């Protein structure tokens, strides 16, 4: 009986020790990730020759964002929020996805925990994509009432803040 009690006590102590180590490790990795992301966000790469296959973009609330920090855009306002404002475009539904076609190029989006991920066709030139992203950002700010920023995730796992 005492042996059983001591085993449970040891296991509990071991569990608490492991839990504390896991918590410390989590904090360490989280800090490193924030520092890594901050360094990427301050870089200014030459992106003018990029095409859609070189990047994906994320529109998120300005400043550091917690996972699950959403825009609270009403369902009926998403088309307005994701439209490229002053640019001529066509909205096309394909199954459950909405595509926006701008002068022969297209994009769609998905809401993720990190923000709104915007996917462009592979051939779009970056300057055109950036103009579309700027227009979408203005629309989202108008509809949601929140300031946004645009983050590029590039092919080699770097992130750059462009707005």
Residue frames relative to the residue before (quaternion, step in Angstrom):
aa qw qx qy qz dx dy dz
X 1.0000 0.0000 0.0000 0.0000 0.00 0.00 0.00
X 0.6638 0.4776 -0.3040 0.4888 3.59 0.92 -0.85
X 0.6222 0.5417 -0.3384 0.4527 3.56 1.02 -0.78
X 0.6456 0.5180 -0.3114 0.4668 3.58 0.97 -0.84
X 0.6488 0.5157 -0.3047 0.4693 3.56 0.99 -0.88
X 0.6714 0.4988 -0.2931 0.4632 3.57 0.92 -0.93
X 0.6214 0.5307 -0.3361 0.4682 3.60 1.05 -0.73
X 0.6642 0.4923 -0.3063 0.4719 3.59 0.91 -0.90
X 0.6423 0.5210 -0.3158 0.4651 3.57 1.00 -0.86
X 0.6529 0.5025 -0.3053 0.4774 3.57 0.95 -0.90
X 0.6581 0.5078 -0.3085 0.4625 3.58 0.91 -0.93
X 0.6503 0.5031 -0.3219 0.4695 3.60 0.97 -0.80
X 0.6511 0.5049 -0.3102 0.4742 3.56 0.96 -0.89
X 0.6440 0.5119 -0.3112 0.4759 3.59 0.99 -0.85
X 0.6392 0.5277 -0.3163 0.4614 3.57 1.00 -0.89
X 0.6667 0.4900 -0.3043 0.4719 3.59 0.89 -0.92
X 0.6392 0.5188 -0.3230 0.4668 3.57 0.99 -0.80
X 0.6584 0.4974 -0.3019 0.4775 3.59 0.94 -0.91
X 0.6422 0.5321 -0.3213 0.4485 3.58 0.98 -0.85
X 0.6579 0.5014 -0.3072 0.4705 3.55 0.98 -0.87
X 0.6492 0.5082 -0.3152 0.4700 3.58 1.02 -0.80
X 0.6300 0.5196 -0.3306 0.4731 3.58 1.00 -0.79
X 0.6465 0.5174 -0.3113 0.4663 3.59 0.95 -0.88
X 0.6495 0.5061 -0.3119 0.4740 3.61 0.94 -0.87
X 0.6615 0.5051 -0.3014 0.4652 3.57 0.93 -0.93
X 0.6296 0.5317 -0.3273 0.4623 3.58 0.99 -0.84
X 0.6616 0.5013 -0.3012 0.4693 3.61 0.88 -0.94
X 0.6513 0.5197 -0.3166 0.4533 3.60 0.96 -0.88
X 0.6845 0.4737 -0.2853 0.4751 3.58 0.87 -0.95
X 0.6285 0.5330 -0.3310 0.4596 3.59 1.01 -0.79
X 0.6523 0.5080 -0.3081 0.4707 3.60 0.97 -0.85
X 0.6565 0.5051 -0.3106 0.4662 3.60 0.93 -0.87
X 0.6522 0.5160 -0.3139 0.4581 3.57 0.99 -0.83
X 0.6416 0.5113 -0.3244 0.4708 3.60 0.98 -0.80
X 0.6587 0.5000 -0.3091 0.4696 3.59 0.96 -0.85
X 0.6419 0.5187 -0.3142 0.4692 3.59 0.99 -0.87
X 0.6684 0.4923 -0.2972 0.4718 3.56 0.88 -0.95
X 0.6462 0.5218 -0.3263 0.4513 3.60 0.92 -0.85
X 0.6616 0.4930 -0.3248 0.4623 3.61 0.95 -0.77
X 0.6374 0.5093 -0.3348 0.4715 3.61 1.00 -0.71
X 0.6776 0.5305 -0.2999 0.4118 3.54 0.91 -0.93
X 0.6929 0.4591 -0.2886 0.4752 3.60 1.17 -0.39
X 0.5184 0.6298 -0.4246 0.3929 3.60 1.24 -0.16
X 0.1909 -0.7706 0.5977 0.1117 3.55 -1.20 0.48
X 0.0581 -0.8493 0.5244 0.0194 3.61 0.30 1.22
X 0.4916 -0.6050 0.5204 0.3486 3.55 -1.28 0.27
X 0.0179 -0.8466 0.5290 -0.0548 3.56 -0.19 1.29
X 0.4307 0.7545 -0.4321 0.2421 3.59 1.24 -0.12
X 0.7064 0.4269 -0.2700 0.4958 3.61 1.15 -0.45
X 0.4529 0.6894 -0.4530 0.3384 3.57 1.25 0.08
X 0.1904 -0.7264 0.6448 0.1426 3.52 -1.33 0.47
X 0.7663 -0.4231 0.2439 0.4175 3.57 -1.29 0.28
X 0.6531 0.5157 -0.3246 0.4496 3.60 1.07 -0.61
X 0.6138 0.5729 -0.3415 0.4225 3.62 1.24 -0.24
X 0.8212 0.1327 -0.0305 0.5541 3.61 1.15 -0.39
X 0.1276 -0.6861 0.6919 0.1847 3.45 -1.48 0.08
X 0.2771 -0.7831 0.5380 0.1429 3.55 -1.10 0.54
X 0.1863 -0.7577 0.6191 0.0886 3.50 -1.20 0.69
X 0.1450 -0.7395 0.6509 0.0916 3.53 -0.95 0.91
X 0.0855 0.8050 -0.5766 0.1103 3.55 -0.64 1.13
X 0.6646 -0.4592 0.3813 0.4494 3.53 -1.29 0.16
X 0.5857 -0.6112 0.4095 0.3401 3.54 -1.07 0.76
X 0.7910 0.2575 -0.2620 0.4892 3.54 -1.22 0.76
X 0.7513 -0.3794 0.2661 0.4700 3.55 -1.28 -0.12
X 0.1548 -0.8081 0.5675 0.0316 3.54 -0.84 1.04
X 0.3728 -0.6947 0.5687 0.2347 3.55 -1.01 0.84
X 0.5814 -0.5565 0.4406 0.3976 3.58 -1.13 0.51
X 0.7934 0.2830 -0.2278 0.4883 3.54 -0.98 0.87
X 0.4771 0.6528 -0.4479 0.3816 3.59 1.26 0.15
X 0.0744 -0.8660 0.4945 -0.0079 3.55 0.00 1.30
X 0.5859 -0.6086 0.4274 0.3220 3.55 -1.34 0.29
X 0.2730 -0.7830 0.5083 0.2325 3.60 1.20 -0.43
X 0.2560 0.7512 -0.5533 0.2529 3.57 0.81 1.04
X 0.4477 -0.6876 0.4902 0.2941 3.62 -0.73 0.97
X 0.6477 -0.5670 0.3572 0.3625 3.55 -1.08 0.82
X 0.7042 0.4753 -0.2748 0.4502 3.59 0.89 -0.88
X 0.6812 0.4922 -0.2876 0.4593 3.63 1.24 -0.20
X 0.4427 0.7261 -0.4502 0.2724 3.62 1.22 -0.11
X 0.6404 0.5173 -0.3465 0.4496 3.62 0.91 -0.78
X 0.6510 0.4985 -0.3116 0.4803 3.58 0.98 -0.80
X 0.6704 0.5134 -0.3016 0.4427 3.59 0.93 -0.90
X 0.7579 0.3947 -0.2076 0.4761 3.59 0.97 -0.81
X 0.5049 0.6397 -0.4293 0.3894 3.59 1.26 0.04
X 0.4611 -0.7148 0.4583 0.2577 3.57 -1.01 0.81
X 0.6305 -0.6247 0.3260 0.3254 3.55 0.77 1.11
X 0.8742 -0.0269 0.0586 0.4813 3.53 -0.61 -1.19
X 0.5774 0.5998 -0.3818 0.4013 3.61 1.21 -0.15
X 0.5081 -0.6217 0.5029 0.3200 3.57 -1.08 0.80
X 0.1571 0.7938 -0.5733 0.1282 3.58 -0.83 0.95
X 0.2780 -0.7155 0.6171 0.1732 3.50 -1.36 0.38
X 0.2510 -0.7488 0.5946 0.1509 3.57 -0.99 0.86
X 0.0190 -0.8076 0.5879 -0.0424 3.55 -0.80 1.06
X 0.2619 -0.7532 0.5847 0.1489 3.60 -0.85 0.98
X 0.0037 -0.7673 0.6407 -0.0253 3.57 -0.96 0.97
X 0.7877 -0.1235 0.0363 0.6024 3.54 -0.07 1.28
X 0.7915 -0.2560 0.2116 0.5131 3.56 -0.75 -1.05
X 0.6136 0.5555 -0.3392 0.4470 3.60 1.29 -0.01
X 0.2431 -0.7307 0.6186 0.1560 3.54 -1.20 0.65
X 0.1219 -0.7842 0.6067 0.0453 3.55 -0.84 1.04
X 0.2067 -0.7395 0.6313 0.1092 3.51 -1.13 0.80
X 0.1412 -0.8015 0.5796 0.0419 3.56 -0.65 1.15
X 0.0312 -0.7931 0.6063 -0.0499 3.54 -0.71 1.19
X 0.8421 -0.1907 0.1087 0.4927 3.55 -0.51 1.20
X 0.7923 -0.3420 0.1612 0.4789 3.60 0.78 1.04
X 0.6925 0.3808 -0.2774 0.5464 3.61 1.21 -0.26
X 0.1675 -0.8081 0.5594 0.0781 3.55 -1.14 0.51
X 0.0723 -0.7661 0.6354 0.0641 3.50 -1.34 0.38
X 0.1024 -0.7376 0.6616 0.0883 3.50 -1.36 0.35
X 0.2567 -0.7759 0.5583 0.1428 3.56 -1.23 0.09
X 0.1187 -0.7449 0.6494 0.0964 3.48 -1.38 0.26
X 0.3432 -0.7134 0.5625 0.2384 3.58 -1.01 0.72
X 0.0400 -0.7863 0.6154 -0.0375 3.52 -0.83 1.10
X 0.6946 -0.4593 0.3364 0.4398 3.57 -1.27 0.12
X 0.6920 0.4910 -0.2815 0.4482 3.58 1.07 -0.66
X 0.7225 -0.3333 0.2386 0.5567 3.59 1.23 -0.31
X 0.6564 -0.4480 0.3930 0.4626 3.54 -1.19 -0.60
X 0.1940 -0.7800 0.5875 0.0941 3.57 -0.58 1.16
X 0.1551 -0.7885 0.5928 0.0520 3.57 -0.73 1.13
X 0.1388 -0.7928 0.5923 0.0356 3.55 -0.79 1.11
X 0.1732 -0.7806 0.5956 0.0769 3.57 -0.83 1.04
X 0.5838 -0.5237 0.4550 0.4217 3.56 -1.26 0.27
X 0.6617 -0.5729 0.3289 0.3547 3.58 -1.15 0.69
X 0.7310 0.4761 -0.2429 0.4242 3.59 1.02 -0.73
X 0.4788 0.6858 -0.4544 0.3065 3.62 1.15 -0.31
X 0.4045 -0.6955 0.5371 0.2534 3.57 -1.01 0.79
X 0.6127 -0.6093 0.3650 0.3466 3.56 -0.98 0.88
X 0.6461 0.5237 -0.3671 0.4166 3.67 0.77 -0.80
X 0.6528 0.4887 -0.3145 0.4860 3.60 1.01 -0.73
X 0.6399 0.5203 -0.3238 0.4638 3.59 0.96 -0.84
X 0.6478 0.5180 -0.3256 0.4539 3.58 0.95 -0.82
X 0.6362 0.5185 -0.3354 0.4626 3.58 0.96 -0.81
X 0.6417 0.5085 -0.3185 0.4777 3.58 0.99 -0.84
X 0.6533 0.5184 -0.3136 0.4541 3.60 0.92 -0.89
X 0.6328 0.5231 -0.3282 0.4671 3.58 1.01 -0.79
X 0.6630 0.5026 -0.2987 0.4675 3.58 0.95 -0.89
X 0.6415 0.5097 -0.3209 0.4751 3.59 0.97 -0.86
X 0.6400 0.5435 -0.3251 0.4351 3.58 0.93 -0.90
X 0.6469 0.5082 -0.3155 0.4730 3.56 0.96 -0.85
X 0.6503 0.5145 -0.3147 0.4619 3.58 0.98 -0.85
X 0.6582 0.5007 -0.3129 0.4672 3.60 0.93 -0.87
X 0.6409 0.5172 -0.3291 0.4619 3.59 0.95 -0.82
X 0.6554 0.5141 -0.3093 0.4587 3.57 0.97 -0.85
X 0.7206 0.4500 -0.2500 0.4644 3.58 0.86 -0.99
X 0.7707 0.3828 -0.1976 0.4695 3.61 0.88 -0.93
X 0.3673 -0.7339 0.4924 0.2900 3.57 1.16 -0.56
X 0.6186 0.5337 -0.3382 0.4671 3.59 1.26 0.27
X 0.4590 -0.6446 0.5318 0.3018 3.58 -1.14 0.67
X 0.1360 -0.8071 0.5720 0.0539 3.56 -0.98 0.87
X 0.1713 -0.7345 0.6388 0.1518 3.50 -1.38 0.19
X 0.3376 -0.7211 0.5719 0.1974 3.53 -1.26 0.52
X 0.1003 -0.7768 0.6213 0.0232 3.54 -0.89 1.02
X 0.2226 -0.7482 0.6079 0.1449 3.57 -1.00 0.84
X 0.1552 -0.7140 0.6737 0.1108 3.53 -1.04 0.86
X 0.1398 -0.8169 0.5542 0.0775 3.56 -0.53 1.11
X 0.7558 -0.4407 0.2663 0.4046 3.52 -1.33 0.32
X 0.7500 0.3684 -0.2290 0.4993 3.62 1.02 -0.62
X 0.6029 -0.6436 0.3242 0.3425 3.57 1.13 0.87
X 0.4623 0.6024 -0.5114 0.4023 3.55 0.86 0.94
X 0.2242 -0.7520 0.6014 0.1501 3.53 -1.20 0.52
X 0.0707 -0.7955 0.6017 0.0120 3.53 -0.99 0.87
X 0.3231 -0.7141 0.5853 0.2075 3.55 -0.95 0.88
X 0.0931 -0.8208 0.5619 0.0429 3.59 -0.71 1.00
X 0.7811 0.1309 -0.1120 0.6002 3.58 1.23 -0.06
